[in-house]
Amino acid sequence: MKKIVVIGGGTGSAVVLSGLKNFPDVELSAVVVVSDNGGSTGRLRDEFGFLPVGDLRQCIAALATGENEKEIRQLLLYRFDQNSSLKGHNLGNLILTSLENLTGSASKAVEIASRIFRTSGTVLPISEDSVNLVIHYGDGTIMVGEKNLDDSSLGGKKIKQITLDKKAKIYDKAYEAIVAADLVVFGPGDLYGSLIPNTLVEGFTSALEANRQNGGKFVYVSNLMTHYSQTHLMTARQHLDEVHKYCQRQTDFVLINNAEIPPEILEVYKKANDFPVLDDLQSVEGGPTFVRQDLLSNTMVKADKNDALQRSLIRHHKQKLATSLHQLI
């Protein structure tokens, strides 16, 4: 069995996990960011003071198996639309919050939910410490809270640095999973919202280094589109430079989609000032291996009218991406 650890947030990691779980020779773990404070997750975090559960819930849903897999996914992803205090809340978030309240621990809540929903892998928070993102912009502005990364009024501003509002320690099981992995997958996902926050937790970079020393490989999955309020007009090289800087480890591989995105989808993104990530990566001796393939899903994801957050409409194709990652090991 080959061990693969997928590091990121909810939406991007769910695509990778849902594809990789179909390979019987793979042991999967998801290490998930815990700094989200927007949407249903943010409301529950404010009310109960627990760790955010939205990204954890998406990964559990992606790994659900068995004859009732479809129904389990629908249950975990169901979002209330009634005109009530539950409007916009996700049922899976409420279940995890309830379990967190019963057990007093986000990690225990996830373990129990994983057993209930028979997941084909392990879901782990990057940390059990509650933290917020601090966003430092190039113009000197400082904003606290991950939800600011989706604020279109801040769009186009260059992000200089991302930090946490206090120290956080890596969850021991997340550390162990990263160290033991044959392949560590970083992305896809929002660069500053879903990926980099994981690297800011104390112990993350040392886990990556220990993984390298153990012979593990490290792959970054390049995003398809820029994000106006995070990575406006950033190229693939600029994304990768940020990954290397915060991870303090060079990637062994970078997966890049080389299929054309349909014009009608590009037009939708253009209205939001989002554009395809320009592939300006060039091979250098001793650098990462760049793998360019058709990794694109041509199905536009329908927006949920009850979801307060703006989410990507075009994503990687789960099986194309999973196959490409599987070939690396």
C-alpha positions as CSV (number, residue, x, y, z in Angstrom):
1,M,0.0,0.0,0.0
2,K,1.2,3.5,-0.9
3,K,0.5,6.3,1.6
4,I,-0.8,9.5,0.1
5,V,-1.5,12.6,2.2
6,V,-3.6,15.4,0.7
7,I,-3.1,18.9,2.3
8,G,-5.5,21.8,1.7
9,G,-9.0,22.9,2.3
10,G,-12.3,21.4,1.5
11,T,-13.3,22.0,-2.2
12,G,-9.9,21.2,-3.8
13,S,-9.0,18.4,-1.5
14,A,-12.4,16.8,-2.0
15,V,-11.7,16.5,-5.7
16,V,-8.4,14.8,-5.1
17,L,-9.7,12.4,-2.4
18,S,-12.9,11.4,-4.4
19,G,-10.7,10.3,-7.3
20,L,-7.9,8.6,-5.3
21,K,-10.2,6.6,-3.1
22,N,-10.9,4.4,-6.2
23,F,-7.4,3.0,-6.2
24,P,-7.2,-0.1,-3.9
25,D,-3.4,0.2,-3.4
26,V,-3.6,3.6,-1.8
27,E,-3.9,4.5,1.9
28,L,-5.4,8.0,2.0
29,S,-5.2,10.8,4.6
30,A,-6.5,14.3,4.4
31,V,-4.8,17.1,6.4
32,V,-7.2,20.0,6.6
33,V,-6.9,23.7,7.3
34,V,-8.6,25.1,10.4
35,S,-8.6,28.8,10.0
36,D,-11.8,29.2,8.0
37,N,-14.3,31.8,9.5
38,G,-16.7,32.4,6.6
39,G,-20.2,31.1,5.7
40,S,-21.9,28.5,7.8
41,T,-18.6,27.4,9.3
42,G,-18.0,31.0,10.5
43,R,-21.4,31.3,12.1
44,L,-21.0,28.1,14.0
45,R,-17.5,29.0,15.0
46,D,-18.7,32.4,16.4
47,E,-21.6,30.8,18.3
48,F,-19.9,27.7,19.8
49,G,-16.2,28.7,19.7
50,F,-15.1,25.4,18.2
51,L,-12.7,24.7,15.4
52,P,-14.2,25.3,11.9
53,V,-15.8,22.2,10.5
54,G,-16.7,23.0,6.8
55,D,-13.5,21.8,5.1
56,L,-13.3,18.7,7.4
57,R,-16.9,17.9,6.4
58,Q,-16.2,18.2,2.7
59,C,-13.3,15.8,3.0
60,I,-15.4,13.3,5.0
61,A,-18.1,13.5,2.3
62,A,-15.5,12.9,-0.5
63,L,-14.2,9.8,1.3
64,A,-17.6,8.2,2.1
65,T,-18.0,4.7,0.8
66,G,-20.5,1.9,0.7
67,E,-23.9,1.2,-0.9
68,N,-25.3,4.4,0.6
69,E,-22.4,6.6,-0.6
70,K,-24.5,8.9,-2.7
71,E,-27.1,9.5,0.1
72,I,-24.3,10.1,2.6
73,R,-22.7,12.7,0.4
74,Q,-26.1,14.4,-0.1
75,L,-26.7,14.4,3.6
76,L,-23.3,15.9,4.5
77,L,-23.5,18.5,1.8
78,Y,-27.2,19.4,2.3
79,R,-27.6,23.1,2.8
80,F,-30.8,24.5,4.4
81,D,-32.9,26.9,2.3
82,Q,-35.9,27.5,4.6
83,N,-36.5,31.0,5.7
84,S,-35.3,30.4,9.2
85,S,-32.3,30.7,11.5
86,L,-30.9,27.6,9.8
87,K,-30.8,29.2,6.3
88,G,-27.4,28.8,4.7
89,H,-26.2,26.3,7.3
90,N,-24.9,23.0,6.1
91,L,-26.2,19.8,7.8
92,G,-22.8,18.2,7.8
93,N,-21.4,21.2,9.7
94,L,-24.2,20.9,12.3
95,I,-23.4,17.2,12.7
96,L,-19.7,17.8,13.2
97,T,-20.4,20.7,15.6
98,S,-22.7,18.5,17.6
99,L,-20.0,15.8,17.8
100,E,-17.4,18.3,18.7
101,N,-19.6,19.5,21.6
102,L,-20.2,15.9,22.8
103,T,-16.5,14.9,22.7
104,G,-14.8,18.3,23.4
105,S,-12.4,17.7,20.5
106,A,-12.6,18.4,16.8
107,S,-10.3,15.5,16.0
108,K,-12.4,13.0,18.0
109,A,-15.5,14.4,16.3
110,V,-14.0,13.7,12.9
111,E,-12.9,10.2,14.0
112,I,-16.5,9.4,15.0
113,A,-18.0,10.9,11.9
114,S,-15.5,9.0,9.8
115,R,-16.6,5.7,11.4
116,I,-20.3,6.5,11.1
117,F,-20.0,7.4,7.4
118,R,-17.5,4.6,6.6
119,T,-14.8,6.8,5.0
120,S,-12.1,5.1,2.9
121,G,-9.4,7.3,4.5
122,T,-8.4,9.4,7.5
123,V,-9.4,13.0,7.9
124,L,-7.2,15.1,10.2
125,P,-7.2,18.8,11.3
126,I,-3.8,20.4,10.8
127,S,-4.1,21.6,14.4
128,E,-6.4,21.5,17.3
129,D,-5.7,25.1,18.2
130,S,-8.2,27.7,17.2
131,V,-6.6,30.4,15.0
132,N,-7.4,33.2,12.6
133,L,-5.6,34.3,9.5
134,V,-3.9,37.7,9.5
135,I,-3.6,39.1,6.0
136,H,-0.8,41.6,5.3
137,Y,-1.2,43.6,2.1
138,G,1.5,45.4,0.1
139,D,-0.1,48.8,0.8
140,G,0.3,48.3,4.6
141,T,-3.3,47.2,5.2
142,I,-3.8,44.4,7.7
143,M,-7.0,42.3,7.9
144,V,-7.9,39.6,10.3
145,G,-10.1,36.6,9.2
146,E,-10.0,34.2,6.3
147,K,-13.3,35.5,5.0
148,N,-11.6,38.7,4.0
149,L,-9.9,36.8,1.2
150,D,-13.2,36.5,-0.5
151,D,-14.1,40.2,-0.2
152,S,-14.3,41.5,-3.7
153,S,-13.8,45.1,-2.4
154,L,-10.3,44.1,-1.6
155,G,-9.7,42.6,-5.0
156,G,-6.6,43.3,-6.9
157,K,-4.6,44.1,-3.8
158,K,-1.2,42.4,-3.5
159,I,-0.9,40.1,-0.5
160,K,2.5,40.5,1.0
161,Q,2.3,38.0,3.8
162,I,-0.1,35.6,5.6
163,T,0.4,34.9,9.4
164,L,-1.7,33.5,12.2
165,D,-3.1,35.6,15.1
166,K,-1.4,33.3,17.6
167,K,0.8,30.2,17.8
168,A,-0.7,26.9,16.8
169,K,0.9,23.4,17.1
170,I,0.5,20.7,14.5
171,Y,-1.9,17.9,15.5
172,D,0.3,14.9,16.3
173,K,-1.5,12.5,14.0
174,A,-1.3,15.0,11.1
175,Y,2.5,15.2,11.7
176,E,2.8,11.4,11.7
177,A,0.8,11.1,8.5
178,I,2.9,13.7,6.6
179,V,6.2,12.1,7.8
180,A,5.2,8.6,6.7
181,A,3.6,9.5,3.3
182,D,5.0,8.2,0.0
183,L,3.4,11.2,-1.7
184,V,2.4,14.5,-0.2
185,V,-0.2,16.4,-2.3
186,F,-0.4,20.2,-1.9
187,G,-3.5,21.6,-3.6
188,P,-5.4,22.4,-5.6
189,G,-7.2,25.1,-3.5
190,D,-7.1,28.8,-2.6
191,L,-3.4,29.7,-2.2
192,Y,-3.8,32.0,0.7
193,G,-7.0,30.6,2.2
194,S,-6.7,26.8,2.0
195,L,-3.0,25.9,1.3
196,I,-0.6,28.3,3.0
197,P,-2.4,28.5,6.4
198,N,-1.4,24.8,6.9
199,T,2.3,25.8,6.6
200,L,2.0,28.4,9.4
201,V,1.3,25.8,12.1
202,E,4.3,25.0,14.2
203,G,5.7,21.6,13.2
204,F,4.4,21.6,9.6
205,T,7.7,22.4,7.8
206,S,9.7,20.0,10.0
207,A,7.2,17.3,9.1
208,L,7.7,18.0,5.4
209,E,11.5,17.9,5.9
210,A,11.3,14.6,7.8
211,N,9.1,13.3,4.9
212,R,11.8,14.3,2.4
213,Q,14.5,12.5,4.5
214,N,12.3,9.4,4.5
215,G,12.2,9.4,0.7
216,G,8.7,10.9,0.3
217,K,7.8,12.9,-2.7
218,F,6.1,16.3,-2.7
219,V,3.7,17.5,-5.5
220,Y,1.9,20.8,-6.0
221,V,-1.2,20.9,-8.1
222,S,-1.4,24.2,-9.8
223,N,-4.7,26.1,-9.7
224,L,-6.8,26.6,-12.9
225,M,-7.8,30.2,-12.3
226,T,-6.6,33.2,-10.4
227,H,-8.7,34.7,-7.6
228,Y,-9.3,38.4,-7.8
229,S,-9.3,39.0,-4.0
230,Q,-6.3,36.7,-3.5
231,T,-4.0,36.0,-6.4
232,H,-5.0,38.5,-9.1
233,L,-3.0,37.9,-12.3
234,M,-0.4,35.8,-10.4
235,T,1.3,33.3,-12.8
236,A,2.1,29.7,-12.1
237,R,5.7,30.6,-11.2
238,Q,4.5,33.2,-8.7
239,H,2.1,30.6,-7.1
240,L,4.9,28.0,-7.0
241,D,7.4,30.5,-5.5
242,E,4.9,31.2,-2.6
243,V,4.5,27.4,-2.1
244,H,8.3,27.0,-1.8
245,K,8.7,30.0,0.5
246,Y,6.1,28.9,3.0
247,C,6.7,25.1,2.8
248,Q,10.5,25.6,3.1
249,R,10.8,22.6,0.7
250,Q,11.1,22.4,-3.0
251,T,8.4,20.4,-4.8
252,D,9.4,17.2,-6.6
253,F,6.5,17.6,-9.1
254,V,4.1,20.2,-10.3
255,L,0.9,19.1,-12.1
256,I,-0.4,21.7,-14.6
257,N,-3.6,21.5,-16.6
258,N,-2.9,22.1,-20.3
259,A,-6.4,21.7,-21.7
260,E,-8.2,24.8,-22.9
261,I,-11.0,26.1,-20.7
262,P,-14.2,26.6,-22.7
263,P,-14.8,30.2,-23.7
264,E,-18.3,30.4,-22.1
265,I,-16.7,29.5,-18.7
266,L,-13.9,32.0,-19.2
267,E,-16.5,34.7,-19.8
268,V,-18.2,34.0,-16.5
269,Y,-14.9,34.2,-14.7
270,K,-13.8,37.4,-16.6
271,K,-16.8,39.2,-15.2
272,A,-15.3,38.6,-11.7
273,N,-11.8,39.6,-12.8
274,D,-10.6,36.0,-12.6
275,F,-8.4,34.5,-15.4
276,P,-6.6,31.3,-16.2
277,V,-3.3,30.9,-14.3
278,L,-0.6,31.6,-16.9
279,D,1.8,28.7,-17.3
280,D,5.3,30.4,-17.3
281,L,7.1,27.5,-15.6
282,Q,10.4,26.5,-17.1
283,S,12.5,23.5,-16.2
284,V,15.8,24.0,-14.6
285,E,18.4,21.4,-13.5
286,G,17.7,20.1,-10.0
287,G,14.2,21.7,-10.0
288,P,10.7,20.2,-10.0
289,T,9.4,18.0,-12.7
290,F,6.6,19.7,-14.5
291,V,3.8,17.4,-15.6
292,R,1.4,19.0,-18.1
293,Q,-1.8,17.1,-18.9
294,D,-5.5,17.5,-19.5
295,L,-6.7,17.7,-15.9
296,L,-9.8,19.7,-16.6
297,S,-13.5,19.0,-15.9
298,N,-15.6,20.7,-18.5
299,T,-18.7,20.6,-16.3
300,M,-19.5,24.0,-14.7
301,V,-20.3,23.6,-11.0
302,K,-23.7,25.1,-10.3
303,A,-23.7,27.7,-7.5
304,D,-25.9,27.0,-4.4
305,K,-28.2,29.9,-3.9
306,N,-28.1,29.2,-0.2
307,D,-24.4,29.3,0.1
308,A,-23.1,32.8,1.1
309,L,-19.6,32.1,-0.2
310,Q,-18.4,32.4,-3.7
311,R,-16.9,29.1,-4.9
312,S,-15.0,28.0,-8.0
313,L,-17.3,27.1,-11.0
314,I,-14.7,25.0,-12.9
315,R,-12.6,22.4,-11.2
316,H,-10.1,19.6,-11.9
317,H,-11.5,16.4,-13.2
318,K,-11.3,14.1,-10.2
319,Q,-10.3,10.9,-12.1
320,K,-7.9,12.6,-14.5
321,L,-6.1,14.2,-11.5
322,A,-6.2,11.1,-9.4
323,T,-4.7,9.0,-12.2
324,S,-1.9,11.5,-12.8
325,L,-1.1,11.5,-9.1
326,H,-1.2,7.7,-8.9
327,Q,1.3,7.5,-11.7
328,L,3.8,9.5,-9.7
329,I,4.1,6.7,-7.1
